[in-house]
Amino acid sequence: MSSEGNTDMAGELVLVIDDSPTITKVVQLVLTKAGYQVATAPDGEAGLEATRAQRPALILLDFVMPKMNGYQFCRELVSDPALREIPVVLMSAKGDQVGERFVKVMGIVDYITKPFSPEAITAVVQHTIGKYHPARAEEDNPSLVTGEDLAATDDADRTHARAAALGTLRRSIIDVVSARIGALFQLAQSSADPNAQVATDAAAIAEAARGALDDATLDAMLSAIDLSLFGEGTPGLRGDLRVVPLAEVLQLLDVQEQSGALTVERSEARVDIYFRRGRVDQAVASGVPDEFLLGRFVTDAELMQRADFEAFLDSRAVVSGPWQKLLGQQLVRLGHLTEPDLKACLTRQSSELIYEILRWRHGRFRFAAGLELPPHVIDAALGLDVEAVLMEGYRRVDEWHLIERAIDNFDVVFLRNEDSVAQMGRGRLTREELAVLELVNGKNTVKDIIRKSRMGSFEVSKMLYRLLSIKLVRRRVLPVAV
């Protein structure tokens, strides 16, 4: 055992689970030199077998692997009472983007970013085994998100949502009351008969406010906010995506043939999925990127030219309330779309929203059973089969994992390999691939390409991945500061 990295914990068994032979060999060499016993496994299934055969003191786990990925491995691990206390350190090329999401989730207690130095991996192993040694297991239990963690997250989410709902209610009251009081003062000022006085004292203003806030107006205000935030309704199901994956929630609602609204929230983004007897009638969202708005799907299907659609938006009267949900009906009424066209676009929009949130690994969900569906959802009546949506969603998630090995964030910049483009010719590329290729100029980030191409992030990333694989583009390497 080398003196460097010598601790009283050295000699413990460390299991390395990674499908890269290079990574496993390097980690095995480094940790063996530091005095640890090291076992390796090429995927999650083999890793579970190795864990059950000889319980390790620590598991170093890759996230993206064949057969069983890191997340699935952790789910299996914590489902076994004999294994759930084993600490797991995530090894990820995505670093902070993946690691911070999973710390304290399903046994994952720390993460290290690939590529890592021998000193870094040794330090992480020493620290983790020292902290989570069985002698300290009762003091530091890393196995799952604690009840306190979930309660704090839930309280923070509810506080934020309650504040937003109160803000909506406050603005609505101010708008209604100020309009009525403004009319009162205007009437007083414009009275032609000096003897005909219009009262504008406190009593008159209070009476005007009471008249403005009649039952119908208050009912309309309350319908715009989530009453469950104020204890007026109890959702049938709620939870944290870090503990219960969204796919399992969708499957449950499908099997039980539930009707109601499933709300999924993360930061400022919110997606409402409306169910009718276990099928999805529509998914609508707020706080999401423009790629999920209806206009993208209308122009993608070539039902309207982009310029015509933008001209329609510019000329369209802005109405109060969730006007984007009414956009489709307006396009139909004005003859831009047919009803089948609109239904096809709404189907794709709802599906894409669900595919997107299937990738969310943190956030909150709640289901309000038996909730009356909004008129626009009743009109849409998409009746999407949950199992079919999930199958495509799983396929995309797997494809995302593959893509993310090459495109680990949307701030990456790519360059065209002009010689390869000239040699191959552009005739073998699709129109969409050509559009993406034209936007690869050594300056545009992936995020810029998504915005300028007006395509979805999945489609753009998939095309960039293909262009990378056939060597028509390459990643721009920034100069190292000296």
Long-range contacts (C-beta under 8 A, 24 or more apart in sequence): 1-34, 1-35, 2-33, 2-34, 2-35, 4-34, 5-34, 5-35, 5-122, 5-123, 5-126, 6-34, 6-35, 7-126, 7-129, 7-130, 9-57, 9-126, 9-129, 9-130, 9-133, 10-34, 10-35, 10-36, 10-126, 11-35, 11-36, 11-37, 12-36, 12-37, 12-56, 12-57, 12-58, 12-129, 13-37, 13-38, 13-39, 13-54, 13-55, 13-56, 13-57, 14-38, 14-39, 14-56, 14-57, 14-58, 14-59, 14-60, 14-125, 14-129, 15-39, 15-40, 15-41, 15-47, 15-50, 15-51, 15-56, 15-58, 15-59, 15-60, 16-40, 16-41, 16-60, 17-41, 17-42, 17-43, 17-44, 17-46, 17-47, 17-50, 17-59, 17-60, 17-61, 17-62, 17-65, 17-70, 17-73, 18-42, 18-60, 18-61, 18-62, 18-65, 18-91, 19-43, 19-62, 19-65, 19-66, 20-62, 23-62, 23-91, 23-114, 26-118, 27-60, 27-121, 30-118, 30-121, 30-122, 31-121, 31-122, 31-125, 34-122, 34-125, 34-126, 36-125, 43-67, 43-68, 44-68, 44-69, 44-70, 44-72, 44-73, 44-76, 47-73, 48-73, 48-76, 48-77, 51-77, 51-83, 51-86, 52-80, 52-83, 55-82, 55-83, 55-86, 56-86, 57-86, 57-129, 57-133, 58-86, 58-87, 58-88, 58-89, 58-125, 58-128, 58-129, 58-132, 59-86, 59-87, 59-88, 59-89, 60-88, 60-89, 60-91, 60-121, 60-125, 61-88, 61-89, 61-90, 61-91, 61-108, 62-91, 62-92, 63-90, 63-91, 63-92, 63-94, 63-98, 63-401, 64-401, 64-402, 64-404, 64-405, 69-401, 71-102, 71-106, 71-361, 74-105, 74-106, 74-107, 74-108, 75-106, 77-106, 77-107, 78-106, 78-107, 78-143, 78-144, 84-143, 84-144, 85-137, 85-141, 85-142, 85-143, 87-128, 87-129, 87-131, 87-132, 87-142, 89-124, 89-125, 89-128, 91-116, 93-404, 93-405, 93-408, 94-404, 94-408, 94-409, 97-408, 97-409, 101-242, 101-361, 101-362, 102-361, 104-142, 104-144, 104-145, 104-146, 104-149, 105-144, 105-145, 105-242, 105-243, 106-143, 106-144, 107-142, 107-143, 107-144, 108-142, 109-142, 144-243, 145-240, 145-242, 145-243, 150-240, 150-243, 153-240, 153-364, 154-240, 154-364, 157-265, 157-364, 158-229, 161-226, 161-229, 161-265, 162-229, 162-230, 165-225, 165-226, 165-229, 165-230, 168-224, 168-225, 169-221, 169-222, 169-225, 172-221, 172-224, 173-213, 173-221, 176-212, 176-213, 176-217, 177-208, 177-209, 177-212, 177-213, 179-212, 180-208, 180-209, 180-211, 180-212, 181-205, 181-208, 181-209, 184-208, 224-321, 226-263, 228-366, 228-368, 233-368, 235-366, 235-367, 235-368, 235-369, 236-260, 236-367, 236-368, 236-369, 237-365, 237-366, 237-367, 237-369, 238-364, 238-365, 238-366, 238-367, 239-364, 239-365, 239-366, 240-362, 240-363, 240-364, 240-365, 241-266, 241-360, 241-361, 241-362, 241-363, 241-364, 241-365, 242-361, 242-362, 244-365, 246-357, 246-358, 246-360, 246-365, 247-358, 247-390, 247-393, 247-394, 249-365, 249-367, 250-354, 250-386, 250-389, 250-390, 251-386, 251-387, 251-390, 253-278, 253-367, 253-386, 254-278, 254-279, 254-386, 254-387, 258-367, 258-369, 259-369, 259-370, 259-371, 259-373, 260-367, 260-368, 260-369, 260-370, 260-371, 261-367, 261-368, 261-371, 261-373, 262-365, 262-366, 262-367, 263-365, 263-366, 263-367, 263-368, 264-357, 264-360, 264-363, 264-364, 264-365, 265-363, 265-364, 265-365, 266-357, 266-360, 266-362, 266-363, 266-364, 271-353, 271-354, 271-356, 271-357, 273-350, 273-353, 273-354, 274-373, 274-374, 274-377, 276-373, 276-381, 276-383, 278-386, 279-382, 279-383, 279-384, 279-385, 279-386, 280-350, 280-354, 280-382, 280-383, 280-384, 280-386, 280-389, 281-373, 281-377, 281-378, 281-380, 281-381, 281-382, 281-383, 281-384, 282-346, 282-350, 282-376, 282-377, 282-380, 282-382, 283-349, 283-350, 283-351, 283-353, 283-354, 284-322, 284-325, 284-350, 284-353, 284-377, 285-353, 288-353, 288-356, 289-457, 290-451, 291-450, 291-454, 291-455, 291-456, 291-457, 292-349, 292-352, 292-353, 292-356, 292-456, 293-324, 293-349, 294-324, 294-327, 294-328, 294-345, 294-346, 294-349, 295-327, 296-454, 296-455, 296-456, 297-345, 297-346, 297-348, 297-349, 297-352, 298-331, 298-337, 298-345, 299-454, 300-348, 300-455, 301-341, 301-344, 301-345, 301-348, 303-336, 303-337, 303-341, 303-345, 304-331, 304-336, 304-337, 306-454, 308-336, 312-336, 325-374, 325-376, 326-376, 329-376, 329-379, 343-380, 343-382, 346-380, 346-382, 347-382, 347-384, 350-382, 350-384, 351-384, 351-389, 351-392, 352-456, 354-389, 354-393, 355-389, 355-392, 355-393, 355-396, 355-458, 358-390, 358-393, 358-394, 358-396, 358-397, 359-397, 359-400, 396-458, 399-458, 399-462, 400-458, 400-461, 402-465, 403-461, 403-462, 403-465, 406-465, 406-468, 406-475, 407-446, 407-461, 407-464, 407-465, 407-468, 409-446, 410-445, 410-446, 410-447, 410-450, 410-457, 411-445, 411-446, 411-447, 412-445, 412-446, 412-475, 412-476, 413-442, 413-443, 413-444, 413-445, 413-446, 413-475, 413-476, 414-440, 414-442, 414-446, 414-464, 414-467, 414-468, 414-473, 414-474, 414-475, 414-476, 415-440, 415-441, 415-442, 415-473, 415-474, 415-475, 415-476, 416-440, 416-441, 416-442, 416-472, 416-473, 417-471, 417-472, 417-473, 417-474, 420-470, 420-471, 420-472, 421-472, 424-470, 424-472, 432-459, 432-463, 433-463, 433-466, 433-467, 436-460, 436-463, 436-464, 436-467, 437-467, 437-472, 437-473, 440-464, 440-467, 440-473, 442-476
